[in-house]
Structures are given as structure tokens and as C-alpha cells.
Amino acid sequence: MRIKLHHVNLCTKDVAAMDAFYRDVLDLRPERSLNDNRVTGEGYAGKVAFVSDGDVQVHLAEQDLGVAFRTGQAINPLHRGHVAFRT
């Protein structure tokens, strides 16, 4: 099996500032395959931005300490962030 880093999700209280940093300082671009419409009222409706270097995505999400409880999940991916691999 071959695995590949798909994305890193970083959580913050200020998505706009992180988005500006990753675009301006690290020269990442908006991820074309994703947009803010992926966020729904079904558990997580926080602010989010998606940027990429063309290969690996960085998801910038508003920290939400209650999303796991609201969605019935054991792990909260929006507490400290997460790493996702594609297999």
C-alpha cells in the first residue's frame, strides 16, 4: 500500500489571520477543489480556509471544542488539528 500526505488541518481562533499568513508568507494558494461551501450546519459551521502548494493541502479551521460531542465522534479533529493521509 502506498500512502501520501493529503492534508494538515490546523485549528485557530483567527482563520483570516492564518489564511493571510500562509498565503503571504508561505506563498500558498487557495485550494481549487475545496471551498467554504463544504462547511455545513451539521456539527461544524465554523470559519474555514483551504490553501495548497499544489500537492499538499493545508486546512485552516476555526477551533471548535464541541464538534465531536455534537457529531457523536470519539475524537475531535478540530481541537488541536490533525494530519490526513491518502491511501
MIMILUM-778596 format. One record per residue: x negated, y, z negated of N, C-alpha, C in turn; residue number from 1. Coordinates in Angstrom, 1 decimal. Atoms other than C-alpha are relative to their C-alpha. Example, Ala and Ser with C-alpha at 12.3 -4.5 7.8 and 13.67 -1.06 7.14 Angstrom:
% residues 2
<site><n_u>-0.9</n_u><n_v>-1.2</n_v><n_w>0.0</n_w><ca_u>-12.3</ca_u><ca_v>-4.5</ca_v><ca_w>-7.8</ca_w><c_u>-0.9</c_u><c_v>1.2</c_v><c_w>0.0</c_w><num>1</num></site>
<site><n_u>0.9</n_u><n_v>-1.1</n_v><n_w>0.0</n_w><ca_u>-13.7</ca_u><ca_v>-1.1</ca_v><ca_w>-7.1</ca_w><c_u>0.8</c_u><c_v>1.1</c_v><c_w>-0.8</c_w><num>2</num></site>
//
This chain:
% residues 87
<site><n_u>-0.8</n_u><n_v>-1.2</n_v><n_w>0.0</n_w><ca_u>0.0</ca_u><ca_v>0.0</ca_v><ca_w>0.0</ca_w><c_u>-0.9</c_u><c_v>1.2</c_v><c_w>0.0</c_w><num>1</num></site>
<site><n_u>0.7</n_u><n_v>-1.3</n_v><n_w>0.0</n_w><ca_u>-1.2</ca_u><ca_v>3.5</ca_v><ca_w>0.8</ca_w><c_u>0.8</c_u><c_v>1.0</c_v><c_w>-0.7</c_w><num>2</num></site>
<site><n_u>-0.7</n_u><n_v>-1.1</n_v><n_w>0.6</n_w><ca_u>-0.4</ca_u><ca_v>6.4</ca_v><ca_w>-1.4</ca_w><c_u>-0.6</c_u><c_v>1.3</c_v><c_w>0.4</c_w><num>3</num></site>
<site><n_u>0.4</n_u><n_v>-1.3</n_v><n_w>-0.4</n_w><ca_u>-0.6</ca_u><ca_v>10.0</ca_v><ca_w>-0.7</ca_w><c_u>0.6</c_u><c_v>1.0</c_v><c_w>-0.9</c_w><num>4</num></site>
<site><n_u>-0.5</n_u><n_v>-1.1</n_v><n_w>0.9</n_w><ca_u>-0.2</ca_u><ca_v>13.1</ca_v><ca_w>-2.9</ca_w><c_u>1.1</c_u><c_v>0.8</c_v><c_w>0.9</c_w><num>5</num></site>
<site><n_u>-1.1</n_u><n_v>-0.7</n_v><n_w>-0.7</n_w><ca_u>3.2</ca_u><ca_v>14.6</ca_v><ca_w>-1.8</ca_w><c_u>0.1</c_u><c_v>1.4</c_v><c_w>-0.5</c_w><num>6</num></site>
<site><n_u>-0.1</n_u><n_v>-1.3</n_v><n_w>0.5</n_w><ca_u>3.6</ca_u><ca_v>17.5</ca_v><ca_w>-4.2</ca_w><c_u>-0.4</c_u><c_v>0.0</c_v><c_w>-1.5</c_w><num>7</num></site>
<site><n_u>0.2</n_u><n_v>-0.3</n_v><n_w>1.4</n_w><ca_u>2.7</ca_u><ca_v>19.0</ca_v><ca_w>-7.5</ca_w><c_u>1.1</c_u><c_v>1.0</c_v><c_w>-0.4</c_w><num>8</num></site>
<site><n_u>-1.1</n_u><n_v>-0.9</n_v><n_w>0.5</n_w><ca_u>5.6</ca_u><ca_v>20.6</ca_v><ca_w>-9.5</ca_w><c_u>-0.6</c_u><c_v>0.8</c_v><c_w>-1.2</c_w><num>9</num></site>
<site><n_u>0.4</n_u><n_v>-0.8</n_v><n_w>1.1</n_w><ca_u>4.6</ca_u><ca_v>23.5</ca_v><ca_w>-11.7</ca_w><c_u>1.2</c_u><c_v>0.8</c_v><c_w>-0.6</c_w><num>10</num></site>
<site><n_u>-1.1</n_u><n_v>-0.6</n_v><n_w>0.6</n_w><ca_u>7.0</ca_u><ca_v>24.9</ca_v><ca_w>-14.2</ca_w><c_u>-0.4</c_u><c_v>1.4</c_v><c_w>-0.6</c_w><num>11</num></site>
<site><n_u>0.3</n_u><n_v>-1.4</n_v><n_w>0.5</n_w><ca_u>7.1</ca_u><ca_v>28.6</ca_v><ca_w>-15.3</ca_w><c_u>1.3</c_u><c_v>0.7</c_v><c_w>-0.4</c_w><num>12</num></site>
<site><n_u>-1.1</n_u><n_v>-0.9</n_v><n_w>0.3</n_w><ca_u>9.3</ca_u><ca_v>31.3</ca_v><ca_w>-16.7</ca_w><c_u>0.1</c_u><c_v>1.1</c_v><c_w>1.0</c_w><num>13</num></site>
<site><n_u>0.0</n_u><n_v>-1.1</n_v><n_w>-1.0</n_w><ca_u>8.4</ca_u><ca_v>33.6</ca_v><ca_w>-13.8</ca_w><c_u>-0.3</c_u><c_v>-0.6</c_v><c_w>1.4</c_w><num>14</num></site>
<site><n_u>0.3</n_u><n_v>0.7</n_v><n_w>-1.3</n_w><ca_u>8.8</ca_u><ca_v>31.8</ca_v><ca_w>-10.5</ca_w><c_u>-0.5</c_u><c_v>1.1</c_v><c_w>1.1</c_w><num>15</num></site>
<site><n_u>0.4</n_u><n_v>-1.1</n_v><n_w>-1.0</n_w><ca_u>8.5</ca_u><ca_v>35.1</ca_v><ca_w>-8.4</ca_w><c_u>-1.5</c_u><c_v>0.3</c_v><c_w>-0.2</c_w><num>16</num></site>
<site><n_u>1.4</n_u><n_v>-0.4</n_v><n_w>0.2</n_w><ca_u>5.1</ca_u><ca_v>35.9</ca_v><ca_w>-10.0</ca_w><c_u>-0.9</c_u><c_v>-1.2</c_v><c_w>0.4</c_w><num>17</num></site>
<site><n_u>0.7</n_u><n_v>1.2</n_v><n_w>-0.4</n_w><ca_u>3.8</ca_u><ca_v>32.3</ca_v><ca_w>-9.5</ca_w><c_u>0.0</c_u><c_v>-0.1</c_v><c_w>1.5</c_w><num>18</num></site>
<site><n_u>-0.1</n_u><n_v>0.1</n_v><n_w>-1.4</n_w><ca_u>5.0</ca_u><ca_v>32.3</ca_v><ca_w>-5.9</ca_w><c_u>-0.9</c_u><c_v>1.1</c_v><c_w>0.7</c_w><num>19</num></site>
<site><n_u>0.9</n_u><n_v>-1.0</n_v><n_w>-0.6</n_w><ca_u>3.2</ca_u><ca_v>35.6</ca_v><ca_w>-5.2</ca_w><c_u>-1.4</c_u><c_v>-0.4</c_v><c_w>-0.2</c_w><num>20</num></site>
<site><n_u>1.4</n_u><n_v>0.4</n_v><n_w>0.3</n_w><ca_u>0.0</ca_u><ca_v>34.3</ca_v><ca_w>-6.8</ca_w><c_u>-0.4</c_u><c_v>-1.1</c_v><c_w>1.0</c_w><num>21</num></site>
<site><n_u>0.4</n_u><n_v>1.1</n_v><n_w>-0.9</n_w><ca_u>0.0</ca_u><ca_v>31.1</ca_v><ca_w>-4.7</ca_w><c_u>0.0</c_u><c_v>0.4</c_v><c_w>1.4</c_w><num>22</num></site>
<site><n_u>0.0</n_u><n_v>-0.5</n_v><n_w>-1.4</n_w><ca_u>0.8</ca_u><ca_v>33.0</ca_v><ca_w>-1.5</ca_w><c_u>-1.2</c_u><c_v>0.9</c_v><c_w>0.2</c_w><num>23</num></site>
<site><n_u>1.0</n_u><n_v>-1.1</n_v><n_w>-0.2</n_w><ca_u>-1.5</ca_u><ca_v>36.0</ca_v><ca_w>-2.0</ca_w><c_u>-1.4</c_u><c_v>-0.5</c_v><c_w>-0.3</c_w><num>24</num></site>
<site><n_u>1.4</n_u><n_v>0.3</n_v><n_w>0.4</n_w><ca_u>-4.5</ca_u><ca_v>34.5</ca_v><ca_w>-3.8</ca_w><c_u>-0.5</c_u><c_v>-1.3</c_v><c_w>0.6</c_w><num>25</num></site>
<site><n_u>0.4</n_u><n_v>1.3</n_v><n_w>-0.6</n_w><ca_u>-4.5</ca_u><ca_v>30.9</ca_v><ca_w>-2.5</ca_w><c_u>0.4</c_u><c_v>-0.2</c_v><c_w>1.4</c_w><num>26</num></site>
<site><n_u>-0.4</n_u><n_v>0.0</n_v><n_w>-1.4</n_w><ca_u>-3.0</ca_u><ca_v>31.7</ca_v><ca_w>0.9</ca_w><c_u>0.9</c_u><c_v>-1.1</c_v><c_w>0.4</c_w><num>27</num></site>
<site><n_u>-1.0</n_u><n_v>1.0</n_v><n_w>-0.3</n_w><ca_u>-0.3</ca_u><ca_v>29.1</ca_v><ca_w>0.7</ca_w><c_u>1.2</c_u><c_v>0.6</c_v><c_w>0.7</c_w><num>28</num></site>
<site><n_u>-1.1</n_u><n_v>-0.5</n_v><n_w>-0.8</n_w><ca_u>2.7</ca_u><ca_v>29.4</ca_v><ca_w>3.0</ca_w><c_u>1.3</c_u><c_v>-0.7</c_v><c_w>-0.4</c_w><num>29</num></site>
<site><n_u>-1.3</n_u><n_v>0.6</n_v><n_w>0.3</n_w><ca_u>6.4</ca_u><ca_v>28.7</ca_v><ca_w>2.5</ca_w><c_u>0.1</c_u><c_v>-1.4</c_v><c_w>0.6</c_w><num>30</num></site>
<site><n_u>-0.2</n_u><n_v>1.4</n_v><n_w>-0.6</n_w><ca_u>7.2</ca_u><ca_v>25.0</ca_v><ca_w>3.0</ca_w><c_u>1.2</c_u><c_v>0.0</c_v><c_w>0.8</c_w><num>31</num></site>
<site><n_u>-1.1</n_u><n_v>-0.1</n_v><n_w>-1.0</n_w><ca_u>9.4</ca_u><ca_v>24.9</ca_v><ca_w>6.1</ca_w><c_u>1.0</c_u><c_v>-1.0</c_v><c_w>-0.2</c_w><num>32</num></site>
<site><n_u>-1.0</n_u><n_v>1.1</n_v><n_w>0.1</n_w><ca_u>11.1</ca_u><ca_v>21.6</ca_v><ca_w>5.3</ca_w><c_u>0.9</c_u><c_v>0.2</c_v><c_w>-1.2</c_w><num>33</num></site>
<site><n_u>-0.8</n_u><n_v>-0.2</n_v><n_w>1.2</n_w><ca_u>12.4</ca_u><ca_v>22.9</ca_v><ca_w>2.0</ca_w><c_u>0.5</c_u><c_v>1.5</c_v><c_w>-0.1</c_w><num>34</num></site>
<site><n_u>-0.4</n_u><n_v>-1.4</n_v><n_w>0.2</n_w><ca_u>14.3</ca_u><ca_v>26.0</ca_v><ca_w>0.9</ca_w><c_u>0.8</c_u><c_v>0.0</c_v><c_w>-1.3</c_w><num>35</num></site>
<site><n_u>-0.7</n_u><n_v>-0.1</n_v><n_w>1.3</n_w><ca_u>16.2</ca_u><ca_v>27.3</ca_v><ca_w>-2.1</ca_w><c_u>1.4</c_u><c_v>-0.6</c_v><c_w>0.0</c_w><num>36</num></site>
<site><n_u>-1.3</n_u><n_v>0.7</n_v><n_w>-0.1</n_w><ca_u>19.4</ca_u><ca_v>25.6</ca_v><ca_w>-0.9</ca_w><c_u>0.0</c_u><c_v>-1.4</c_v><c_w>-0.6</c_w><num>37</num></site>
<site><n_u>0.1</n_u><n_v>1.3</n_v><n_w>0.6</n_w><ca_u>18.1</ca_u><ca_v>22.3</ca_v><ca_w>-2.3</ca_w><c_u>0.4</c_u><c_v>0.0</c_v><c_w>-1.5</c_w><num>38</num></site>
<site><n_u>-0.4</n_u><n_v>-0.1</n_v><n_w>1.4</n_w><ca_u>18.9</ca_u><ca_v>23.6</ca_v><ca_w>-5.8</ca_w><c_u>1.5</c_u><c_v>0.0</c_v><c_w>-0.1</c_w><num>39</num></site>
<site><n_u>-1.5</n_u><n_v>0.0</n_v><n_w>0.2</n_w><ca_u>22.4</ca_u><ca_v>22.8</ca_v><ca_w>-7.0</ca_w><c_u>0.4</c_u><c_v>0.2</c_v><c_w>-1.4</c_w><num>40</num></site>
<site><n_u>-0.5</n_u><n_v>-0.1</n_v><n_w>1.4</n_w><ca_u>24.6</ca_u><ca_v>23.3</ca_v><ca_w>-10.0</ca_w><c_u>0.1</c_u><c_v>-1.3</c_v><c_w>-0.7</c_w><num>41</num></site>
<site><n_u>-0.1</n_u><n_v>1.3</n_v><n_w>0.6</n_w><ca_u>24.4</ca_u><ca_v>19.6</ca_v><ca_w>-10.7</ca_w><c_u>-1.2</c_u><c_v>-0.3</c_v><c_w>-0.8</c_w><num>42</num></site>
<site><n_u>1.1</n_u><n_v>0.2</n_v><n_w>0.9</n_w><ca_u>21.9</ca_u><ca_v>19.7</ca_v><ca_w>-13.6</ca_w><c_u>-1.0</c_u><c_v>1.0</c_v><c_w>0.0</c_w><num>43</num></site>
<site><n_u>1.1</n_u><n_v>-1.0</n_v><n_w>-0.1</n_w><ca_u>19.4</ca_u><ca_v>22.2</ca_v><ca_w>-12.3</ca_w><c_u>0.4</c_u><c_v>1.1</c_v><c_w>1.0</c_w><num>44</num></site>
<site><n_u>-0.4</n_u><n_v>-1.2</n_v><n_w>-0.9</n_w><ca_u>20.3</ca_u><ca_v>25.6</ca_v><ca_w>-10.9</ca_w><c_u>-1.0</c_u><c_v>1.1</c_v><c_w>-0.2</c_w><num>45</num></site>
<site><n_u>1.0</n_u><n_v>-1.0</n_v><n_w>0.3</n_w><ca_u>17.1</ca_u><ca_v>27.4</ca_v><ca_w>-11.9</ca_w><c_u>-0.7</c_u><c_v>0.5</c_v><c_w>1.3</c_w><num>46</num></site>
<site><n_u>0.7</n_u><n_v>-0.6</n_v><n_w>-1.1</n_w><ca_u>14.9</ca_u><ca_v>29.5</ca_v><ca_w>-9.6</ca_w><c_u>-1.1</c_u><c_v>-1.0</c_v><c_w>0.4</c_w><num>47</num></site>
<site><n_u>1.0</n_u><n_v>0.9</n_v><n_w>-0.5</n_w><ca_u>12.5</ca_u><ca_v>27.6</ca_v><ca_w>-7.4</ca_w><c_u>-0.6</c_u><c_v>0.6</c_v><c_w>1.3</c_w><num>48</num></site>
<site><n_u>0.6</n_u><n_v>-0.4</n_v><n_w>-1.2</n_w><ca_u>10.0</ca_u><ca_v>28.3</ca_v><ca_w>-4.6</ca_w><c_u>-0.9</c_u><c_v>-1.2</c_v><c_w>0.4</c_w><num>49</num></site>
<site><n_u>0.8</n_u><n_v>1.1</n_v><n_w>-0.5</n_w><ca_u>8.2</ca_u><ca_v>25.8</ca_v><ca_w>-2.3</ca_w><c_u>-1.1</c_u><c_v>0.6</c_v><c_w>0.9</c_w><num>50</num></site>
<site><n_u>1.1</n_u><n_v>-0.4</n_v><n_w>-0.9</n_w><ca_u>4.7</ca_u><ca_v>26.5</ca_v><ca_w>-0.8</ca_w><c_u>-0.8</c_u><c_v>-1.2</c_v><c_w>0.3</c_w><num>51</num></site>
<site><n_u>0.8</n_u><n_v>1.2</n_v><n_w>-0.4</n_w><ca_u>2.2</ca_u><ca_v>24.3</ca_v><ca_w>1.0</ca_w><c_u>-1.2</c_u><c_v>0.6</c_v><c_w>0.7</c_w><num>52</num></site>
<site><n_u>1.2</n_u><n_v>-0.3</n_v><n_w>-0.8</n_w><ca_u>-1.2</ca_u><ca_v>24.3</ca_v><ca_w>2.6</ca_w><c_u>0.1</c_u><c_v>-0.7</c_v><c_w>1.3</c_w><num>53</num></site>
<site><n_u>-0.2</n_u><n_v>0.7</n_v><n_w>-1.3</n_w><ca_u>0.3</ca_u><ca_v>22.3</ca_v><ca_w>5.5</ca_w><c_u>-0.1</c_u><c_v>-1.5</c_v><c_w>-0.2</c_w><num>54</num></site>
<site><n_u>0.1</n_u><n_v>1.4</n_v><n_w>0.2</n_w><ca_u>-0.4</ca_u><ca_v>19.0</ca_v><ca_w>3.9</ca_w><c_u>0.6</c_u><c_v>-0.4</c_v><c_w>-1.4</c_w><num>55</num></site>
<site><n_u>-0.6</n_u><n_v>0.3</n_v><n_w>1.4</n_w><ca_u>0.4</ca_u><ca_v>19.0</ca_v><ca_w>0.1</ca_w><c_u>0.9</c_u><c_v>1.2</c_v><c_w>-0.4</c_w><num>56</num></site>
<site><n_u>-0.9</n_u><n_v>-1.0</n_v><n_w>0.5</n_w><ca_u>3.3</ca_u><ca_v>20.9</ca_v><ca_w>-1.3</ca_w><c_u>-0.2</c_u><c_v>0.4</c_v><c_w>-1.4</c_w><num>57</num></site>
<site><n_u>-0.1</n_u><n_v>-0.4</n_v><n_w>1.4</n_w><ca_u>3.5</ca_u><ca_v>22.9</ca_v><ca_w>-4.5</ca_w><c_u>1.4</c_u><c_v>0.5</c_v><c_w>-0.2</c_w><num>58</num></site>
<site><n_u>-1.3</n_u><n_v>-0.4</n_v><n_w>0.3</n_w><ca_u>6.9</ca_u><ca_v>23.2</ca_v><ca_w>-6.0</ca_w><c_u>-0.1</c_u><c_v>0.9</c_v><c_w>-1.3</c_w><num>59</num></site>
<site><n_u>0.0</n_u><n_v>-0.9</n_v><n_w>1.2</n_w><ca_u>7.3</ca_u><ca_v>26.2</ca_v><ca_w>-8.4</ca_w><c_u>1.4</c_u><c_v>0.1</c_v><c_w>-0.5</c_w><num>60</num></site>
<site><n_u>-1.4</n_u><n_v>0.1</n_v><n_w>0.5</n_w><ca_u>10.3</ca_u><ca_v>25.7</ca_v><ca_w>-10.6</ca_w><c_u>0.1</c_u><c_v>0.7</c_v><c_w>-1.4</c_w><num>61</num></site>
<site><n_u>-0.3</n_u><n_v>-0.6</n_v><n_w>1.3</n_w><ca_u>11.8</ca_u><ca_v>27.6</ca_v><ca_w>-13.5</ca_w><c_u>0.1</c_u><c_v>-1.1</c_v><c_w>-1.1</c_w><num>62</num></site>
<site><n_u>0.0</n_u><n_v>1.0</n_v><n_w>1.1</n_w><ca_u>11.2</ca_u><ca_v>25.7</ca_v><ca_w>-16.7</ca_w><c_u>1.4</c_u><c_v>-0.2</c_v><c_w>-0.6</c_w><num>63</num></site>
<site><n_u>-1.3</n_u><n_v>0.3</n_v><n_w>0.5</n_w><ca_u>14.3</ca_u><ca_v>24.0</ca_v><ca_w>-17.9</ca_w><c_u>-0.1</c_u><c_v>-1.2</c_v><c_w>-1.0</c_w><num>64</num></site>
<site><n_u>0.2</n_u><n_v>1.0</n_v><n_w>1.0</n_w><ca_u>14.1</ca_u><ca_v>22.1</ca_v><ca_w>-21.2</ca_w><c_u>1.2</c_u><c_v>-0.9</c_v><c_w>-0.2</c_w><num>65</num></site>
<site><n_u>-1.2</n_u><n_v>0.8</n_v><n_w>0.2</n_w><ca_u>17.7</ca_u><ca_v>20.7</ca_v><ca_w>-21.0</ca_w><c_u>0.4</c_u><c_v>-0.8</c_v><c_w>1.3</c_w><num>66</num></site>
<site><n_u>-0.4</n_u><n_v>0.7</n_v><n_w>-1.2</n_w><ca_u>17.8</ca_u><ca_v>19.3</ca_v><ca_w>-17.4</ca_w><c_u>0.1</c_u><c_v>-1.5</c_v><c_w>-0.2</c_w><num>67</num></site>
<site><n_u>0.0</n_u><n_v>1.5</n_v><n_w>0.1</n_w><ca_u>17.0</ca_u><ca_v>15.7</ca_v><ca_w>-18.4</ca_w><c_u>1.3</c_u><c_v>-0.4</c_v><c_w>-0.8</c_w><num>68</num></site>
<site><n_u>-1.2</n_u><n_v>0.3</n_v><n_w>0.8</n_w><ca_u>19.8</ca_u><ca_v>15.8</ca_v><ca_w>-21.0</ca_w><c_u>1.3</c_u><c_v>0.1</c_v><c_w>0.9</c_w><num>69</num></site>
<site><n_u>-1.2</n_u><n_v>-0.2</n_v><n_w>-0.9</n_w><ca_u>22.3</ca_u><ca_v>17.2</ca_v><ca_w>-18.5</ca_w><c_u>0.2</c_u><c_v>-1.0</c_v><c_w>1.1</c_w><num>70</num></site>
<site><n_u>0.0</n_u><n_v>1.0</n_v><n_w>-1.1</n_w><ca_u>21.4</ca_u><ca_v>14.7</ca_v><ca_w>-15.8</ca_w><c_u>-0.1</c_u><c_v>-1.4</c_v><c_w>-0.5</c_w><num>71</num></site>
<site><n_u>0.1</n_u><n_v>1.3</n_v><n_w>0.5</n_w><ca_u>21.1</ca_u><ca_v>11.7</ca_v><ca_w>-18.1</ca_w><c_u>-1.3</c_u><c_v>-0.7</c_v><c_w>0.3</c_w><num>72</num></site>
<site><n_u>1.3</n_u><n_v>0.6</n_v><n_w>-0.3</n_w><ca_u>17.4</ca_u><ca_v>11.1</ca_v><ca_w>-17.4</ca_w><c_u>-0.8</c_u><c_v>0.0</c_v><c_w>-1.3</c_w><num>73</num></site>
<site><n_u>0.9</n_u><n_v>0.2</n_v><n_w>1.2</n_w><ca_u>14.8</ca_u><ca_v>9.9</ca_v><ca_w>-19.9</ca_w><c_u>-1.1</c_u><c_v>1.0</c_v><c_w>0.0</c_w><num>74</num></site>
<site><n_u>1.2</n_u><n_v>-0.8</n_v><n_w>-0.1</n_w><ca_u>12.0</ca_u><ca_v>12.1</ca_v><ca_w>-18.6</ca_w><c_u>0.5</c_u><c_v>1.4</c_v><c_w>0.6</c_w><num>75</num></site>
<site><n_u>-0.3</n_u><n_v>-1.3</n_v><n_w>-0.5</n_w><ca_u>12.3</ca_u><ca_v>15.9</ca_v><ca_w>-18.0</ca_w><c_u>-1.1</c_u><c_v>0.4</c_v><c_w>1.0</c_w><num>76</num></site>
<site><n_u>1.0</n_u><n_v>-0.5</n_v><n_w>-0.9</n_w><ca_u>10.4</ca_u><ca_v>16.8</ca_v><ca_w>-14.8</ca_w><c_u>-0.2</c_u><c_v>1.5</c_v><c_w>0.0</c_w><num>77</num></site>
<site><n_u>0.1</n_u><n_v>-1.5</n_v><n_w>0.0</n_w><ca_u>10.9</ca_u><ca_v>20.5</ca_v><ca_w>-15.5</ca_w><c_u>-0.4</c_u><c_v>0.5</c_v><c_w>-1.4</c_w><num>78</num></site>
<site><n_u>0.6</n_u><n_v>-0.4</n_v><n_w>1.3</n_w><ca_u>9.4</ca_u><ca_v>20.6</ca_v><ca_w>-19.0</ca_w><c_u>-1.4</c_u><c_v>0.5</c_v><c_w>0.2</c_w><num>79</num></site>
<site><n_u>1.5</n_u><n_v>-0.3</n_v><n_w>-0.2</n_w><ca_u>5.7</ca_u><ca_v>20.6</ca_v><ca_w>-18.1</ca_w><c_u>-0.4</c_u><c_v>-0.2</c_v><c_w>1.5</c_w><num>80</num></site>
<site><n_u>0.3</n_u><n_v>0.2</n_v><n_w>-1.4</n_w><ca_u>5.9</ca_u><ca_v>19.8</ca_v><ca_w>-14.4</ca_w><c_u>-0.3</c_u><c_v>-1.5</c_v><c_w>0.3</c_w><num>81</num></site>
<site><n_u>0.3</n_u><n_v>1.4</n_v><n_w>-0.3</n_w><ca_u>4.9</ca_u><ca_v>16.6</ca_v><ca_w>-12.6</ca_w><c_u>-0.7</c_u><c_v>-0.1</c_v><c_w>1.3</c_w><num>82</num></site>
<site><n_u>0.7</n_u><n_v>0.3</n_v><n_w>-1.2</n_w><ca_u>2.9</ca_u><ca_v>15.1</ca_v><ca_w>-9.8</ca_w><c_u>0.8</c_u><c_v>-1.1</c_v><c_w>0.8</c_w><num>83</num></site>
<site><n_u>-0.7</n_u><n_v>1.0</n_v><n_w>-0.7</n_w><ca_u>4.6</ca_u><ca_v>13.1</ca_v><ca_w>-7.0</ca_w><c_u>-0.8</c_u><c_v>-0.5</c_v><c_w>1.2</c_w><num>84</num></site>
<site><n_u>0.7</n_u><n_v>0.7</n_v><n_w>-1.1</n_w><ca_u>3.1</ca_u><ca_v>10.5</ca_v><ca_w>-4.7</ca_w><c_u>1.0</c_u><c_v>-0.5</c_v><c_w>1.0</c_w><num>85</num></site>
<site><n_u>-0.8</n_u><n_v>0.6</n_v><n_w>-1.0</n_w><ca_u>4.5</ca_u><ca_v>9.3</ca_v><ca_w>-1.4</ca_w><c_u>-0.6</c_u><c_v>-1.4</c_v><c_w>0.3</c_w><num>86</num></site>
<site><n_u>0.6</n_u><n_v>1.4</n_v><n_w>-0.3</n_w><ca_u>4.1</ca_u><ca_v>5.5</ca_v><ca_w>-0.9</ca_w><c_u>0.6</c_u><c_v>-0.5</c_v><c_w>1.3</c_w><num>87</num></site>
//
